[in-house]
């Protein structure tokens, strides 16, 4: 929550400084490249293949052998990514010498040259995160992304204003902030790893059968991740084809989607992989199914109201959070439209956060890849159809809708395949929970829209407070009322999920008070 809260502050500042301008869109495209490698070799395929083998080695061969495997993987990753970075820097430098490079291409490559080494630091940091998670230590890895946001915020406020008066000059301060933050995210986790037994060292034993097994498991997942992340990059480039504003508008709408997803779905996925791996190592499929049931019910309980709330209050939320300085009414309109099409995706994006770790824990990295390949192909086809047929002001929203539809297919297919392998996680119970949440969220949405209209009109007509403060009061008041209505309706409907949430909070605060 700290990381996502700081991320929201960061995005507000980026919107105010850069809006939906060409420099912002160039930065969004450039930042996608190191994130591609982070997904491949950090928190994605390599991490998913590494955790089950690391845990199994620790349980069967002891801590010393497990750390030997970890040092080997970290050393190989460092060597490989260093070579990739050097080659990338040379290619980009030569490309920038070409006089025919357009302004978008030139700025994107210039920013990428600064941020490319970030992918080494963040990938190593992600592996460290996976190792700490395998010891069921989540606090330090979860805090590490906050460092990126803190450095980013300081850069926008302190460094960027001294780099020039235009967005084209100031955006380079943000690129350097990303580079520095990568170092910090890696450095903060090393002491905690040493606490658990890690000893730094260089080790390249390509003949280690455990390492070979990790790479065999990683192979199919890497293919799937590569296709998925390249598709994200293609998405950004397609948006740039629509207009210089489109990549930035999609970026800001995505950030609002990632806020609840990062707090709940991504955090839950981080915890589930080592938990599932432990169940799988003991062949305890019954407990795995019960964990899936619990995870899905509680995830939907949170994501359904979040999705519907973002859908019905898209414009006032975007206006409240981003509309100031360089982010004007046009930027608000473009971002709000994309957000409305992204909002239903909160439900289906969450499915993969539960099902994919289950397959990885079973050391099956091929099945999610095969499904992802077909869904990525579907997404590209849908994106092209929407871009070619929809009006200009909605083309970028078509990209958002294509993503949601493809992810829906992905989640449903994974659920069916997991059912065939392990059996039912209790679908009747899950569906009943979803229906209760949908009904409660529908009532909540009506109350939210009505309350926002009344409060906004009251504050605007009577000019009780300044306009910007009035927006904030109207949105936050309607959201607060909506949350109260949702919890009350689900409580009256007998939803067990609300009791799970309250019980978890009591346990957490109870431990904190005893400490």
The 8 nearest C-alpha neighbors of each residue, nearest first, counted from 0:
[[1, 3, 262, 2, 4, 261, 5, 258],
 [2, 0, 4, 3, 5, 145, 142, 6],
 [1, 3, 145, 5, 0, 4, 6, 144],
 [4, 2, 6, 0, 5, 1, 258, 7],
 [5, 3, 1, 7, 6, 2, 0, 8],
 [4, 6, 8, 2, 7, 3, 148, 1],
 [7, 5, 3, 9, 4, 8, 148, 2],
 [6, 8, 10, 4, 9, 5, 3, 11],
 [9, 7, 5, 11, 6, 10, 12, 4],
 [8, 10, 6, 12, 7, 152, 11, 5],
 [11, 9, 13, 7, 12, 8, 14, 6],
 [12, 10, 8, 14, 321, 9, 13, 7],
 [11, 13, 15, 9, 10, 14, 16, 8],
 [14, 12, 10, 16, 15, 11, 17, 9],
 [15, 13, 18, 11, 17, 12, 16, 326],
 [14, 16, 324, 12, 325, 13, 326, 323],
 [17, 15, 13, 14, 325, 12, 18, 324],
 [16, 18, 14, 13, 23, 325, 15, 166],
 [19, 17, 326, 14, 325, 20, 15, 16],
 [18, 20, 244, 247, 248, 330, 23, 17],
 [21, 19, 23, 18, 22, 244, 17, 24],
 [20, 22, 24, 243, 23, 25, 244, 103],
 [23, 21, 25, 24, 20, 167, 26, 166],
 [22, 24, 26, 20, 25, 21, 17, 247],
 [23, 25, 247, 27, 21, 246, 26, 22],
 [26, 24, 107, 22, 28, 23, 27, 21],
 [25, 27, 29, 23, 24, 28, 30, 22],
 [28, 26, 24, 30, 25, 29, 23, 31],
 [27, 29, 25, 31, 26, 30, 235, 24],
 [30, 28, 111, 26, 107, 31, 27, 32],
 [29, 31, 27, 32, 28, 26, 33, 34],
 [30, 32, 34, 28, 29, 33, 35, 27],
 [33, 31, 35, 34, 30, 29, 36, 28],
 [34, 32, 118, 36, 35, 31, 115, 30],
 [33, 35, 37, 31, 32, 36, 38, 30],
 [36, 34, 32, 33, 38, 37, 228, 31],
 [37, 35, 39, 33, 38, 34, 40, 118],
 [38, 36, 41, 34, 122, 35, 39, 40],
 [37, 39, 43, 35, 36, 42, 41, 40],
 [40, 38, 36, 43, 44, 37, 224, 221],
 [41, 39, 45, 37, 36, 122, 38, 44],
 [42, 40, 122, 37, 125, 43, 38, 126],
 [41, 43, 46, 125, 38, 37, 40, 126],
 [44, 42, 38, 39, 41, 46, 45, 47],
 [43, 45, 220, 47, 221, 39, 217, 46],
 [46, 44, 40, 48, 47, 217, 49, 43],
 [45, 47, 49, 42, 48, 44, 43, 41],
 [48, 46, 44, 45, 49, 50, 43, 359],
 [49, 47, 45, 217, 213, 46, 216, 50],
 [48, 50, 46, 52, 47, 213, 51, 45],
 [49, 51, 53, 52, 47, 48, 54, 46],
 [52, 50, 54, 53, 276, 49, 55, 360],
 [53, 51, 55, 49, 54, 50, 56, 213],
 [54, 52, 50, 56, 55, 51, 65, 49],
 [55, 53, 57, 51, 56, 52, 50, 58],
 [54, 56, 52, 58, 57, 53, 51, 59],
 [57, 55, 53, 60, 59, 65, 54, 58],
 [56, 58, 61, 54, 65, 62, 55, 60],
 [57, 59, 55, 56, 61, 60, 54, 62],
 [58, 60, 56, 57, 61, 55, 54, 62],
 [61, 59, 56, 57, 58, 64, 62, 65],
 [60, 62, 57, 63, 64, 58, 59, 65],
 [61, 63, 65, 57, 64, 66, 60, 196],
 [64, 62, 66, 65, 61, 67, 57, 60],
 [63, 65, 67, 66, 62, 61, 60, 68],
 [64, 66, 62, 57, 68, 67, 56, 63],
 [67, 65, 69, 68, 63, 64, 70, 197],
 [66, 68, 64, 70, 65, 69, 71, 63],
 [69, 67, 71, 65, 66, 70, 72, 64],
 [68, 70, 66, 72, 71, 67, 73, 65],
 [71, 69, 73, 67, 72, 68, 202, 74],
 [70, 72, 202, 68, 74, 69, 203, 73],
 [71, 73, 69, 75, 74, 70, 76, 68],
 [74, 72, 70, 76, 71, 75, 77, 69],
 [75, 73, 77, 71, 76, 72, 201, 202],
 [76, 74, 78, 72, 77, 73, 79, 71],
 [75, 77, 73, 79, 74, 78, 80, 72],
 [78, 76, 74, 75, 80, 79, 81, 73],
 [77, 79, 75, 81, 76, 80, 74, 82],
 [80, 78, 76, 82, 81, 77, 75, 83],
 [79, 81, 83, 82, 77, 78, 119, 76],
 [82, 80, 84, 78, 83, 79, 77, 85],
 [81, 83, 85, 80, 79, 84, 86, 78],
 [84, 82, 80, 86, 81, 85, 87, 79],
 [85, 83, 87, 81, 82, 86, 80, 88],
 [86, 84, 88, 82, 87, 83, 81, 89],
 [85, 87, 83, 89, 84, 88, 90, 82],
 [88, 86, 84, 90, 85, 89, 83, 91],
 [89, 87, 85, 91, 86, 90, 112, 92],
 [88, 90, 92, 86, 87, 91, 93, 85],
 [91, 89, 87, 93, 92, 88, 94, 86],
 [92, 90, 94, 88, 93, 89, 87, 95],
 [93, 91, 89, 95, 94, 90, 88, 96],
 [92, 94, 90, 96, 91, 95, 89, 97],
 [95, 93, 91, 96, 92, 97, 90, 100],
 [96, 94, 92, 97, 93, 91, 105, 100],
 [97, 95, 93, 94, 98, 92, 100, 91],
 [96, 98, 95, 99, 94, 100, 93, 92],
 [99, 97, 100, 96, 95, 101, 94, 105],
 [98, 100, 97, 101, 96, 95, 102, 105],
 [101, 99, 98, 105, 97, 104, 102, 95],
 [100, 102, 104, 103, 105, 99, 98, 106],
 [103, 101, 105, 104, 106, 100, 107, 21],
 [104, 102, 106, 105, 101, 107, 25, 21],
 [105, 103, 107, 101, 102, 106, 100, 108],
 [106, 104, 102, 108, 107, 103, 100, 101],
 [105, 107, 109, 103, 108, 104, 102, 110],
 [106, 108, 25, 104, 29, 110, 105, 109],
 [109, 107, 111, 105, 110, 106, 104, 112],
 [110, 108, 106, 112, 111, 107, 105, 113],
 [109, 111, 107, 108, 113, 112, 106, 174],
 [110, 112, 108, 114, 29, 113, 109, 115],
 [113, 111, 109, 110, 115, 114, 88, 108],
 [112, 114, 111, 110, 115, 174, 175, 109],
 [113, 115, 111, 117, 178, 112, 116, 174],
 [114, 116, 117, 112, 111, 118, 113, 33],
 [117, 115, 118, 119, 114, 84, 178, 120],
 [118, 116, 178, 115, 120, 114, 181, 119],
 [117, 119, 33, 121, 116, 120, 115, 122],
 [120, 118, 122, 117, 116, 121, 80, 123],
 [119, 121, 181, 117, 123, 118, 122, 182],
 [120, 122, 124, 118, 181, 123, 119, 125],
 [123, 121, 41, 125, 37, 124, 119, 120],
 [124, 122, 126, 120, 125, 121, 119, 127],
 [123, 125, 185, 121, 127, 122, 126, 120],
 [124, 126, 41, 128, 122, 42, 127, 123],
 [127, 125, 129, 123, 128, 124, 41, 46],
 [128, 126, 124, 130, 125, 129, 131, 123],
 [127, 129, 125, 140, 126, 131, 130, 132],
 [130, 128, 126, 132, 127, 131, 46, 133],
 [131, 129, 127, 133, 132, 128, 126, 134],
 [130, 132, 128, 134, 136, 133, 129, 127],
 [133, 131, 135, 129, 136, 134, 130, 137],
 [132, 134, 130, 135, 131, 273, 129, 50],
 [135, 133, 132, 131, 136, 130, 195, 273],
 [136, 134, 132, 133, 137, 131, 273, 270],
 [135, 137, 132, 131, 134, 138, 133, 139],
 [136, 138, 132, 140, 139, 141, 135, 131],
 [137, 139, 141, 140, 142, 136, 143, 132],
 [138, 140, 142, 141, 137, 143, 188, 136],
 [141, 139, 128, 143, 142, 137, 138, 188],
 [140, 142, 138, 139, 143, 137, 144, 2],
 [141, 143, 139, 145, 140, 144, 138, 2],
 [142, 144, 184, 140, 145, 146, 141, 139],
 [145, 143, 146, 147, 142, 2, 141, 184],
 [146, 144, 2, 148, 143, 142, 147, 149],
 [145, 147, 149, 144, 148, 143, 150, 180],
 [148, 146, 180, 144, 145, 150, 149, 151],
 [147, 149, 151, 145, 146, 150, 6, 5],
 [150, 148, 146, 152, 151, 147, 145, 153],
 [149, 151, 153, 147, 152, 148, 176, 154],
 [150, 152, 148, 154, 149, 176, 153, 147],
 [153, 151, 149, 155, 9, 154, 150, 148],
 [154, 152, 156, 150, 155, 151, 157, 149],
 [153, 155, 158, 151, 157, 152, 156, 173],
 [156, 154, 159, 152, 153, 157, 158, 151],
 [155, 157, 153, 154, 152, 158, 159, 160],
 [156, 158, 154, 153, 155, 159, 160, 161],
 [157, 159, 154, 161, 160, 155, 172, 156],
 [158, 160, 169, 155, 172, 162, 161, 154],
 [161, 159, 162, 158, 163, 157, 169, 164],
 [162, 160, 159, 163, 158, 157, 169, 164],
 [161, 163, 159, 169, 160, 168, 158, 164],
 [164, 162, 168, 161, 165, 169, 160, 159],
 [163, 165, 160, 166, 168, 162, 169, 161],
 [164, 166, 167, 168, 163, 169, 162, 170],
 [165, 167, 169, 168, 170, 17, 22, 164],
 [168, 166, 165, 22, 169, 170, 171, 106],
 [169, 167, 166, 163, 165, 170, 162, 171],
 [168, 170, 159, 166, 162, 171, 172, 167],
 [169, 171, 172, 173, 168, 166, 167, 22],
 [172, 170, 174, 173, 169, 168, 175, 110],
 [173, 171, 159, 175, 170, 174, 169, 158],
 [172, 174, 176, 171, 170, 175, 154, 151],
 [173, 175, 171, 177, 176, 172, 114, 110],
 [176, 174, 178, 172, 177, 173, 179, 113],
 [175, 177, 173, 179, 174, 178, 151, 150],
 [176, 178, 180, 174, 175, 179, 181, 173],
 [177, 179, 117, 175, 176, 181, 180, 114],
 [180, 178, 176, 182, 181, 177, 175, 183],
 [181, 179, 147, 183, 177, 182, 178, 176],
 [182, 180, 120, 184, 117, 121, 183, 179],
 [181, 183, 185, 180, 179, 184, 120, 186],
 [182, 184, 186, 180, 185, 181, 187, 179],
 [185, 183, 143, 181, 182, 186, 187, 180],
 [184, 186, 124, 183, 182, 187, 188, 120],
 [187, 185, 183, 188, 189, 184, 182, 190],
 [186, 188, 184, 185, 189, 183, 190, 143],
 [189, 187, 191, 186, 190, 185, 192, 139],
 [188, 190, 192, 191, 186, 187, 193, 185],
 [191, 189, 193, 192, 188, 194, 187, 186],
 [190, 192, 194, 193, 189, 188, 195, 139],
 [193, 191, 189, 195, 194, 190, 197, 188],
 [194, 192, 197, 196, 190, 195, 191, 198],
 [193, 195, 191, 192, 196, 190, 197, 189],
 [196, 194, 192, 193, 197, 191, 134, 131],
 [195, 197, 193, 194, 198, 192, 66, 62],
 [198, 196, 193, 192, 195, 66, 199, 194],
 [197, 199, 193, 200, 196, 66, 70, 192],
 [200, 198, 197, 201, 70, 193, 189, 202],
 [199, 201, 198, 202, 70, 74, 71, 197],
 [202, 200, 74, 70, 203, 199, 71, 73],
 [201, 203, 71, 74, 70, 204, 200, 75],
 [204, 202, 71, 205, 75, 74, 201, 72],
 [205, 203, 206, 207, 202, 71, 210, 75],
 [204, 206, 207, 203, 210, 211, 208, 71],
 [205, 207, 204, 208, 211, 210, 209, 203],
 [206, 208, 210, 209, 205, 204, 211, 68],
 [209, 207, 211, 210, 206, 212, 205, 213],
 [210, 208, 212, 211, 207, 213, 52, 68],
 [209, 211, 213, 212, 207, 208, 214, 68],
 [212, 210, 208, 214, 213, 209, 215, 207],
 [211, 213, 209, 215, 210, 214, 208, 216],
 [214, 212, 210, 216, 211, 48, 215, 49],
 [213, 215, 217, 211, 216, 212, 218, 210],
 [216, 214, 212, 218, 217, 213, 211, 219],
 [215, 217, 213, 214, 48, 218, 364, 212],
 [216, 218, 214, 220, 48, 215, 44, 45],
 [217, 219, 221, 215, 220, 216, 214, 222],
 [220, 218, 222, 365, 221, 217, 364, 368],
 [219, 221, 223, 44, 217, 364, 222, 218],
 [222, 220, 224, 218, 44, 223, 219, 225],
 [221, 223, 225, 219, 220, 224, 226, 218],
 [222, 224, 368, 220, 226, 221, 225, 371],
 [223, 225, 221, 227, 226, 222, 39, 228],
 [226, 224, 222, 228, 223, 227, 221, 229],
 [225, 227, 229, 223, 224, 228, 230, 222],
 [226, 228, 224, 230, 225, 229, 223, 375],
 [229, 227, 231, 230, 225, 35, 226, 224],
 [230, 228, 232, 226, 231, 227, 225, 233],
 [229, 231, 233, 227, 228, 232, 226, 234],
 [232, 230, 228, 234, 229, 233, 235, 227],
 [231, 233, 229, 235, 234, 230, 236, 228],
 [234, 232, 230, 236, 235, 231, 237, 229],
 [235, 233, 231, 237, 232, 236, 230, 238],
 [234, 236, 238, 232, 233, 237, 246, 28],
 [235, 237, 239, 233, 238, 234, 232, 240],
 [238, 236, 240, 234, 239, 235, 233, 241],
 [237, 239, 235, 241, 246, 245, 240, 236],
 [238, 240, 236, 242, 237, 241, 243, 246],
 [239, 241, 237, 238, 242, 236, 243, 245],
 [242, 240, 238, 239, 245, 237, 394, 395],
 [241, 243, 239, 244, 245, 240, 238, 246],
 [242, 244, 21, 239, 245, 24, 20, 246],
 [245, 243, 19, 242, 247, 20, 246, 248],
 [244, 246, 248, 238, 242, 247, 243, 239],
 [247, 245, 238, 24, 249, 248, 235, 239],
 [246, 248, 24, 250, 19, 245, 249, 244],
 [249, 247, 334, 245, 251, 250, 246, 333],
 [250, 248, 252, 246, 247, 251, 253, 245],
 [251, 249, 247, 253, 248, 252, 246, 254],
 [250, 252, 254, 248, 253, 249, 247, 334],
 [251, 253, 338, 249, 254, 255, 334, 250],
 [254, 252, 256, 250, 255, 251, 249, 257],
 [253, 255, 257, 251, 256, 252, 258, 250],
 [254, 256, 258, 253, 252, 257, 251, 259],
 [255, 257, 253, 254, 258, 259, 260, 252],
 [256, 258, 260, 254, 261, 255, 259, 253],
 [257, 259, 255, 261, 256, 260, 3, 254],
 [260, 258, 262, 261, 257, 263, 256, 305],
 [261, 259, 257, 264, 263, 258, 262, 265],
 [262, 260, 265, 258, 257, 259, 263, 264],
 [261, 263, 259, 0, 260, 266, 258, 264],
 [262, 264, 266, 260, 261, 265, 267, 259],
 [265, 263, 260, 267, 266, 349, 261, 268],
 [266, 264, 261, 268, 267, 263, 260, 269],
 [265, 267, 269, 263, 268, 264, 262, 261],
 [268, 266, 264, 270, 269, 265, 263, 271],
 [269, 267, 271, 265, 352, 270, 266, 353],
 [270, 268, 266, 267, 271, 272, 265, 132],
 [269, 271, 267, 268, 272, 273, 274, 266],
 [270, 272, 268, 274, 269, 273, 275, 267],
 [271, 273, 356, 275, 274, 270, 276, 269],
 [272, 274, 276, 275, 133, 271, 277, 270],
 [275, 273, 271, 277, 276, 272, 278, 270],
 [276, 274, 278, 272, 277, 360, 273, 271],
 [277, 275, 360, 273, 279, 274, 278, 51],
 [276, 278, 280, 274, 275, 279, 273, 281],
 [279, 277, 283, 275, 281, 276, 280, 282],
 [280, 278, 282, 276, 281, 277, 361, 283],
 [279, 281, 277, 278, 282, 276, 55, 283],
 [280, 282, 279, 278, 283, 277, 284, 276],
 [283, 281, 279, 280, 284, 278, 277, 285],
 [284, 282, 278, 281, 285, 286, 279, 287],
 [285, 283, 287, 286, 282, 288, 278, 279],
 [284, 286, 288, 287, 283, 289, 421, 424],
 [287, 285, 289, 288, 284, 283, 290, 278],
 [286, 288, 284, 290, 285, 289, 278, 275],
 [289, 287, 424, 291, 285, 290, 286, 292],
 [288, 290, 292, 286, 291, 287, 424, 293],
 [289, 291, 287, 293, 288, 292, 294, 286],
 [292, 290, 288, 294, 289, 293, 295, 287],
 [293, 291, 289, 424, 290, 295, 294, 288],
 [292, 294, 290, 296, 291, 295, 289, 297],
 [295, 293, 291, 297, 292, 296, 298, 290],
 [296, 294, 298, 292, 297, 293, 299, 291],
 [297, 295, 299, 293, 298, 294, 429, 300],
 [296, 298, 300, 294, 299, 295, 496, 293],
 [297, 299, 295, 300, 301, 296, 294, 302],
 [300, 298, 302, 301, 296, 297, 303, 295],
 [299, 301, 297, 298, 302, 436, 303, 296],
 [302, 300, 299, 298, 303, 304, 305, 297],
 [301, 303, 299, 305, 304, 306, 300, 346],
 [302, 304, 306, 305, 299, 301, 300, 307],
 [305, 303, 440, 307, 306, 302, 308, 301],
 [304, 306, 302, 308, 303, 307, 309, 301],
 [307, 305, 342, 303, 309, 304, 308, 343],
 [308, 306, 310, 304, 309, 305, 303, 311],
 [307, 309, 305, 310, 306, 311, 304, 312],
 [310, 308, 313, 306, 312, 307, 311, 342],
 [311, 309, 339, 307, 313, 308, 342, 312],
 [310, 312, 308, 309, 313, 307, 444, 448],
 [313, 311, 309, 315, 310, 314, 308, 316],
 [314, 312, 309, 316, 310, 335, 311, 315],
 [313, 315, 335, 317, 316, 312, 318, 331],
 [316, 314, 318, 317, 312, 313, 319, 474],
 [315, 317, 319, 313, 318, 314, 312, 320],
 [318, 316, 314, 320, 319, 315, 321, 335],
 [317, 319, 322, 315, 316, 320, 321, 331],
 [320, 318, 316, 317, 471, 470, 315, 321],
 [319, 321, 317, 318, 316, 11, 322, 471],
 [320, 322, 11, 318, 317, 14, 319, 323],
 [323, 321, 318, 326, 327, 331, 320, 319],
 [322, 324, 326, 15, 321, 325, 327, 14],
 [323, 325, 15, 326, 327, 16, 322, 18],
 [326, 324, 18, 15, 17, 16, 327, 323],
 [327, 325, 18, 322, 323, 324, 15, 14],
 [326, 328, 330, 329, 322, 325, 323, 331],
 [329, 327, 331, 330, 332, 322, 326, 318],
 [330, 328, 332, 331, 327, 333, 326, 334],
 [329, 331, 333, 327, 328, 332, 326, 334],
 [332, 330, 328, 334, 329, 333, 335, 318],
 [331, 333, 329, 335, 330, 334, 336, 328],
 [332, 334, 330, 336, 331, 335, 248, 329],
 [333, 335, 248, 331, 337, 252, 332, 336],
 [336, 334, 338, 314, 332, 313, 337, 333],
 [335, 337, 339, 338, 333, 334, 332, 396],
 [338, 336, 396, 334, 340, 335, 339, 252],
 [337, 339, 341, 252, 335, 340, 336, 342],
 [340, 338, 310, 336, 342, 337, 341, 313],
 [339, 341, 337, 338, 400, 342, 399, 396],
 [340, 342, 338, 344, 399, 339, 343, 337],
 [341, 343, 306, 344, 339, 310, 340, 338],
 [344, 342, 345, 306, 341, 346, 340, 307],
 [343, 345, 403, 347, 342, 346, 341, 348],
 [344, 346, 348, 343, 347, 306, 342, 302],
 [347, 345, 344, 349, 348, 302, 343, 303],
 [346, 348, 349, 344, 350, 407, 345, 406],
 [349, 347, 345, 350, 344, 346, 351, 406],
 [348, 350, 352, 347, 346, 351, 264, 345],
 [351, 349, 347, 410, 352, 353, 348, 354],
 [350, 352, 354, 353, 355, 349, 410, 348],
 [353, 351, 268, 349, 350, 354, 355, 264],
 [354, 352, 351, 350, 355, 268, 356, 357],
 [353, 355, 351, 357, 356, 352, 350, 413],
 [354, 356, 358, 351, 357, 353, 352, 359],
 [357, 355, 359, 272, 358, 354, 360, 353],
 [356, 358, 360, 354, 355, 359, 275, 361],
 [357, 359, 361, 363, 355, 360, 356, 362],
 [360, 358, 362, 356, 361, 363, 357, 364],
 [359, 361, 276, 357, 362, 358, 275, 356],
 [360, 362, 358, 359, 363, 279, 357, 276],
 [363, 361, 359, 360, 364, 358, 216, 51],
 [364, 362, 358, 359, 361, 365, 366, 360],
 [363, 365, 220, 359, 366, 219, 362, 216],
 [366, 364, 368, 219, 363, 367, 369, 220],
 [365, 367, 369, 368, 364, 370, 363, 358],
 [368, 366, 370, 369, 365, 371, 364, 355],
 [369, 367, 223, 371, 365, 366, 370, 220],
 [368, 370, 372, 366, 371, 367, 365, 373],
 [369, 371, 367, 368, 373, 372, 374, 409],
 [372, 370, 368, 374, 369, 373, 375, 367],
 [373, 371, 375, 369, 374, 370, 368, 223],
 [374, 372, 376, 375, 370, 371, 377, 369],
 [373, 375, 377, 371, 405, 376, 372, 409],
 [376, 374, 378, 372, 377, 373, 371, 227],
 [375, 377, 373, 379, 374, 378, 372, 380],
 [378, 376, 374, 380, 375, 379, 381, 373],
 [377, 379, 375, 381, 405, 401, 376, 380],
 [380, 378, 382, 376, 381, 377, 383, 375],
 [381, 379, 377, 383, 382, 378, 384, 376],
 [380, 382, 384, 378, 401, 379, 383, 377],
 [383, 381, 379, 398, 385, 384, 380, 401],
 [382, 384, 386, 380, 381, 385, 387, 379],
 [385, 383, 381, 387, 382, 386, 388, 380],
 [384, 386, 397, 382, 388, 389, 387, 383],
 [387, 385, 394, 383, 384, 388, 389, 382],
 [386, 388, 384, 385, 383, 389, 394, 390],
 [389, 387, 385, 386, 384, 390, 394, 383],
 [388, 390, 385, 394, 386, 387, 393, 391],
 [391, 389, 393, 392, 394, 388, 386, 387],
 [390, 392, 394, 393, 389, 241, 395, 386],
 [391, 393, 390, 394, 333, 395, 396, 389],
 [394, 392, 396, 391, 390, 395, 389, 397],
 [395, 393, 386, 397, 391, 396, 389, 392],
 [394, 396, 398, 397, 393, 238, 245, 399],
 [397, 395, 337, 399, 393, 398, 394, 340],
 [396, 398, 394, 400, 385, 395, 399, 401],
 [397, 399, 401, 395, 382, 396, 400, 402],
 [400, 398, 396, 402, 397, 401, 341, 340],
 [401, 399, 397, 403, 402, 340, 398, 404],
 [402, 400, 398, 404, 378, 381, 399, 403],
 [401, 403, 399, 405, 400, 404, 378, 406],
 [404, 402, 344, 400, 406, 401, 405, 407],
 [403, 405, 407, 401, 406, 402, 400, 408],
 [404, 406, 408, 402, 378, 374, 407, 403],
 [407, 405, 409, 403, 408, 404, 347, 410],
 [408, 406, 404, 347, 410, 405, 409, 403],
 [407, 409, 405, 411, 406, 410, 412, 404],
 [408, 410, 406, 407, 412, 411, 374, 413],
 [411, 409, 413, 350, 407, 412, 408, 351],
 [412, 410, 414, 408, 413, 409, 407, 415],
 [411, 413, 415, 414, 409, 410, 408, 416],
 [414, 412, 416, 410, 415, 411, 417, 409],
 [413, 415, 411, 417, 412, 416, 418, 410],
 [416, 414, 418, 412, 413, 417, 411, 419],
 [417, 415, 419, 413, 418, 414, 412, 420],
 [416, 418, 420, 414, 419, 415, 421, 413],
 [417, 419, 422, 415, 423, 416, 420, 421],
 [420, 418, 416, 417, 422, 421, 415, 423],
 [419, 421, 417, 418, 422, 416, 415, 423],
 [422, 420, 418, 417, 419, 284, 423, 288],
 [423, 421, 418, 419, 420, 424, 417, 288],
 [422, 424, 425, 418, 426, 421, 288, 419],
 [425, 423, 288, 292, 426, 289, 291, 422],
 [426, 424, 423, 428, 427, 292, 429, 289],
 [425, 427, 429, 428, 430, 424, 423, 292],
 [428, 426, 430, 429, 425, 431, 432, 424],
 [427, 429, 431, 426, 425, 430, 432, 292],
 [428, 430, 426, 432, 427, 431, 296, 433],
 [431, 429, 433, 427, 432, 428, 426, 434],
 [432, 430, 434, 428, 433, 429, 427, 435],
 [433, 431, 429, 435, 430, 434, 428, 436],
 [432, 434, 430, 436, 431, 435, 437, 429],
 [435, 433, 437, 431, 436, 432, 430, 438],
 [436, 434, 432, 438, 433, 437, 439, 431],
 [435, 437, 433, 439, 434, 438, 440, 300],
 [438, 436, 440, 434, 439, 435, 441, 433],
 [439, 437, 441, 435, 440, 436, 434, 442],
 [438, 440, 436, 442, 441, 485, 437, 488],
 [439, 441, 443, 437, 304, 442, 438, 436],
 [442, 440, 444, 438, 443, 439, 437, 445],
 [443, 441, 439, 445, 440, 444, 446, 438],
 [442, 444, 440, 481, 446, 441, 485, 445],
 [445, 443, 447, 441, 446, 442, 440, 448],
 [446, 444, 442, 448, 447, 443, 449, 441],
 [445, 447, 443, 449, 444, 448, 450, 481],
 [448, 446, 444, 477, 450, 481, 445, 449],
 [449, 447, 451, 445, 450, 446, 444, 452],
 [448, 450, 446, 452, 451, 447, 445, 453],
 [451, 449, 447, 453, 477, 452, 448, 446],
 [450, 452, 477, 448, 454, 449, 453, 473],
 [451, 453, 449, 455, 450, 454, 456, 448],
 [454, 452, 450, 456, 451, 455, 457, 449],
 [453, 455, 457, 451, 473, 456, 452, 450],
 [456, 454, 458, 473, 452, 457, 453, 451],
 [455, 457, 459, 453, 454, 458, 460, 452],
 [458, 456, 454, 455, 460, 459, 461, 453],
 [457, 459, 455, 463, 462, 456, 461, 460],
 [460, 458, 462, 456, 457, 461, 455, 466],
 [461, 459, 457, 462, 458, 456, 463, 455],
 [460, 462, 463, 458, 459, 457, 456, 464],
 [463, 461, 459, 458, 464, 460, 465, 466],
 [462, 464, 458, 461, 465, 459, 469, 457],
 [463, 465, 462, 469, 468, 466, 458, 459],
 [466, 464, 468, 467, 469, 462, 463, 458],
 [467, 465, 469, 468, 470, 464, 459, 462],
 [468, 466, 470, 469, 465, 471, 319, 464],
 [467, 469, 471, 470, 465, 466, 472, 464],
 [468, 470, 466, 472, 467, 471, 464, 473],
 [471, 469, 467, 473, 468, 472, 319, 474],
 [470, 472, 468, 474, 469, 473, 319, 475],
 [471, 473, 469, 475, 470, 474, 476, 468],
 [474, 472, 470, 455, 476, 454, 471, 451],
 [475, 473, 477, 471, 476, 472, 478, 470],
 [474, 476, 478, 472, 477, 473, 471, 479],
 [477, 475, 479, 473, 478, 474, 472, 480],
 [476, 478, 447, 480, 451, 474, 450, 479],
 [479, 477, 481, 475, 476, 480, 474, 482],
 [478, 480, 476, 482, 481, 477, 475, 483],
 [479, 481, 477, 483, 478, 482, 476, 484],
 [482, 480, 478, 443, 484, 447, 479, 483],
 [483, 481, 485, 479, 484, 480, 478, 486],
 [482, 484, 480, 486, 481, 485, 487, 479],
 [483, 485, 481, 487, 482, 486, 443, 488],
 [486, 484, 482, 488, 439, 487, 483, 443],
 [485, 487, 489, 483, 488, 484, 490, 482],
 [486, 488, 490, 484, 485, 489, 483, 491],
 [489, 487, 491, 485, 490, 486, 439, 492],
 [490, 488, 492, 486, 494, 491, 487, 485],
 [489, 491, 487, 493, 488, 492, 494, 486],
 [490, 492, 488, 493, 489, 487, 494, 486],
 [493, 491, 489, 490, 494, 488, 435, 487],
 [492, 494, 490, 491, 495, 489, 497, 488],
 [493, 495, 489, 496, 492, 490, 497, 432],
 [494, 496, 498, 497, 493, 499, 490, 432],
 [497, 495, 499, 498, 494, 297, 500, 300],
 [498, 496, 500, 499, 495, 494, 501, 490],
 [497, 499, 501, 495, 496, 500, 502, 494],
 [500, 498, 496, 502, 497, 501, 503, 495],
 [499, 501, 497, 503, 498, 502, 504, 496],
 [500, 502, 498, 504, 503, 499, 505, 497],
 [501, 503, 499, 505, 504, 500, 498, 506],
 [504, 502, 506, 500, 501, 505, 507, 499],
 [503, 505, 507, 501, 506, 502, 508, 500],
 [506, 504, 502, 508, 507, 503, 509, 501],
 [507, 505, 509, 503, 504, 508, 510, 502],
 [506, 508, 504, 510, 509, 505, 503, 511],
 [507, 509, 511, 505, 510, 506, 512, 504],
 [508, 510, 506, 512, 507, 511, 505, 513],
 [511, 509, 513, 507, 508, 512, 514, 506],
 [510, 512, 508, 514, 509, 513, 507, 506],
 [513, 511, 509, 514, 510, 508, 507, 506],
 [512, 514, 510, 511, 509, 508, 507, 506],
 [513, 511, 512, 510, 509, 508, 507, 506]]
